[in-house]
Amino acid sequence: ELNLPKAKILGLRGPLTAKGVKGDFVLGDPALLADELVTVEKEYNLGIVPHWSDTVLETRFQEYKPRIIRPSGDPLEVLREIGRCRKIVSSSLHGIIVADAFGIPRRTEMTKIFEREGGDFKFRDHCATVGVKFAVGVTQEAPRYLVQDRQHELYDMLASVGKALK
């Protein structure tokens, strides 16, 4: 158990993580701000963002000639690559979150990695934050207005931290 008595919680990924946590904080992963970091034009019909340890997605969707995006690459280039896609299929939570940031329809695929990393909890937590019922193997799109609400809340929280540090 983590004990940080003087820490002030400013944000949490979602309502499942926040359950039982007292305080005034925003909900949303900071990766929801990804579209603020790069500017892109759509170029690829399908992007595959596998979890860093996953290779299953690369062969499963090959018939669609997808753009394979390695999350272990240069962070800004990974964001650009995701932003250039019209649709994302991912076993990586941050592939899903960044797709939501750019307003890209996305499909979560579960692979064996979920048996080792807490199952679908973190995906359900993020989905609840952006108003999407979690589903595997279904193309979904987070409501833009809810994503933008989370983005504004995250930005305001981070801006207040920046001011406090000056």
Backbone torsions as a table, in degrees:
resi	resn	phi	psi	omega
1	GLU	NA	135.2	-179.8
2	LEU	-86.5	128.9	-179.5
3	ASN	-125.6	105.6	179.2
4	LEU	-127.0	79.5	-171.6
5	PRO	-61.9	-25.5	-178.4
6	LYS	-98.4	-1.3	-178.8
7	ALA	-75.0	144.0	174.3
8	LYS	-112.5	119.6	179.8
9	ILE	-78.6	122.7	-179.0
10	LEU	-103.1	-27.3	-178.7
11	GLY	-160.2	151.0	176.6
12	LEU	-137.0	155.1	-175.7
13	ARG	-57.3	-43.7	-176.1
14	GLY	-167.6	-178.4	-175.2
15	PRO	-67.6	-25.4	177.4
16	LEU	-71.1	-40.8	175.7
17	THR	-66.3	-36.5	-175.5
18	ALA	-77.4	-12.4	-177.9
19	LYS	-54.3	121.3	178.4
20	GLY	84.6	-2.4	179.1
21	VAL	-92.3	126.1	179.8
22	LYS	-91.3	149.0	176.0
23	GLY	131.5	177.3	179.6
24	ASP	-109.9	109.3	-176.8
25	PHE	-146.9	162.7	177.6
26	VAL	-93.2	157.6	176.3
27	LEU	-110.8	134.2	176.2
28	GLY	140.5	139.6	176.7
29	ASP	-74.7	135.3	179.1
30	PRO	-55.6	-20.2	177.4
31	ALA	-64.5	-13.8	174.4
32	LEU	-64.3	-12.9	178.0
33	LEU	-92.4	7.3	-175.1
34	ALA	-55.5	-36.4	-177.3
35	ASP	-69.1	-11.2	175.8
36	GLU	-82.0	-15.7	-172.8
37	LEU	-92.8	-23.6	-177.6
38	VAL	-140.2	155.2	175.5
39	THR	-117.3	131.8	-175.4
40	VAL	-142.1	161.8	170.7
41	GLU	-113.8	146.8	177.9
42	LYS	-66.6	135.2	-176.0
43	GLU	-136.4	-33.0	-174.1
44	TYR	-116.9	140.5	177.8
45	ASN	-72.0	-36.9	-177.1
46	LEU	-140.0	131.5	173.1
47	GLY	-115.7	138.5	175.8
48	ILE	-110.0	123.3	177.2
49	VAL	-118.3	90.7	179.8
50	PRO	-76.8	152.1	169.7
51	HIS	-55.9	150.6	-174.3
52	TRP	-55.4	-25.2	-177.7
53	SER	-102.4	8.4	-171.6
54	ASP	-104.3	138.3	173.9
55	THR	-125.7	-5.3	-175.5
56	VAL	-63.8	-43.0	-175.3
57	LEU	-63.5	-32.4	-176.4
58	GLU	-61.0	-38.9	-179.1
59	THR	-88.2	-31.6	-175.2
60	ARG	-63.8	-35.7	-175.9
61	PHE	-108.7	16.0	-174.4
62	GLN	-58.5	-33.0	-178.0
63	GLU	-60.2	-20.5	-179.8
64	TYR	-91.1	4.0	-179.9
65	LYS	51.7	55.9	-175.9
66	PRO	-75.2	161.0	169.9
67	ARG	-87.6	118.1	178.1
68	ILE	-86.5	123.9	-176.3
69	ILE	-116.2	113.6	-179.2
70	ARG	-83.7	117.1	-179.0
71	PRO	-66.4	-13.1	-179.9
72	SER	-86.0	0.2	179.8
73	GLY	-75.5	-174.3	176.4
74	ASP	-55.3	125.4	-173.6
75	PRO	-53.2	-46.5	-179.1
76	LEU	-68.3	-33.9	177.8
77	GLU	-69.3	-37.3	176.1
78	VAL	-61.0	-44.3	178.5
79	LEU	-62.0	-43.6	178.3
80	ARG	-60.3	-45.8	-178.1
81	GLU	-61.7	-44.6	177.9
82	ILE	-63.6	-45.2	-179.1
83	GLY	-61.9	-24.2	179.3
84	ARG	-79.1	-4.8	-174.9
85	CYS	-95.5	148.8	176.1
86	ARG	-88.2	-20.4	177.4
87	LYS	-151.7	147.0	179.3
88	ILE	-124.7	136.8	169.3
89	VAL	-117.7	129.0	-173.9
90	SER	-147.7	143.7	167.8
91	SER	-105.9	6.2	179.0
92	SER	-104.7	126.8	179.1
93	LEU	-55.8	-43.3	-177.0
94	HIS	-71.5	-22.0	170.2
95	GLY	-62.7	-41.2	178.7
96	ILE	-68.8	-45.5	-178.0
97	ILE	-63.1	-43.8	-179.7
98	VAL	-67.1	-37.8	174.7
99	ALA	-58.2	-44.1	178.3
100	ASP	-61.9	-39.5	179.3
101	ALA	-59.2	-39.4	-178.7
102	PHE	-88.3	-1.8	-178.9
103	GLY	72.1	32.4	-177.5
104	ILE	-97.9	130.7	173.4
105	PRO	-57.3	138.7	-176.4
106	ARG	-139.1	156.3	-178.3
107	ARG	-131.5	122.3	177.6
108	THR	-86.0	131.0	175.1
109	GLU	-119.7	128.6	178.5
110	MET	-91.1	134.5	176.3
111	THR	-127.6	-176.8	-176.4
112	LYS	-58.5	-20.4	-179.8
113	ILE	-57.8	-30.4	-176.4
114	PHE	-67.7	-23.0	176.3
115	GLU	-69.4	-24.7	-176.9
116	ARG	-101.3	-14.4	-172.3
117	GLU	-124.0	45.1	173.0
118	GLY	79.6	17.6	176.9
119	GLY	65.6	-141.8	-174.9
120	ASP	-98.5	9.6	-175.7
121	PHE	-51.6	-52.5	-174.9
122	LYS	-66.1	-31.8	176.9
123	PHE	-69.2	-45.0	178.5
124	ARG	-62.4	-38.0	179.8
125	ASP	-62.5	-48.8	178.7
126	HIS	-63.4	-46.5	-178.7
127	CYS	-57.1	-41.0	178.2
128	ALA	-62.6	-32.2	179.9
129	THR	-67.9	-34.4	-177.2
130	VAL	-108.1	15.3	171.5
131	GLY	73.3	33.0	178.8
132	VAL	-118.7	133.5	174.1
133	LYS	-75.4	122.7	-176.4
134	PHE	-60.4	132.5	176.9
135	ALA	-149.7	143.9	178.0
136	VAL	-100.6	138.8	175.4
137	GLY	74.3	17.1	-179.0
138	VAL	-125.6	131.2	176.5
139	THR	-74.1	128.0	-178.1
140	GLN	-132.9	160.9	174.7
141	GLU	-138.3	124.4	179.0
142	ALA	-68.3	137.6	178.0
143	PRO	-57.1	124.3	-174.1
144	ARG	-56.7	-40.8	-177.5
145	TYR	-64.5	-34.8	178.2
146	LEU	-72.0	-40.4	176.4
147	VAL	-61.2	-44.9	-179.6
148	GLN	-64.9	-37.0	174.7
149	ASP	-59.2	-47.7	179.1
150	ARG	-62.4	-41.1	179.5
151	GLN	-60.5	-45.6	179.7
152	HIS	-63.0	-42.2	179.2
153	GLU	-63.7	-43.6	178.2
154	LEU	-63.7	-45.3	-179.9
155	TYR	-59.8	-47.4	-179.8
156	ASP	-60.9	-41.4	179.3
157	MET	-63.8	-46.3	-179.5
158	LEU	-67.0	-35.3	177.7
159	ALA	-65.5	-39.4	178.7
160	SER	-67.1	-34.9	176.1
161	VAL	-65.3	-44.4	179.1
162	GLY	-59.1	-42.3	178.6
163	LYS	-65.3	-39.6	-178.8
164	ALA	-67.1	-28.0	-178.9
165	LEU	-81.1	-14.9	-178.3
166	LYS	-76.0	NA	NA
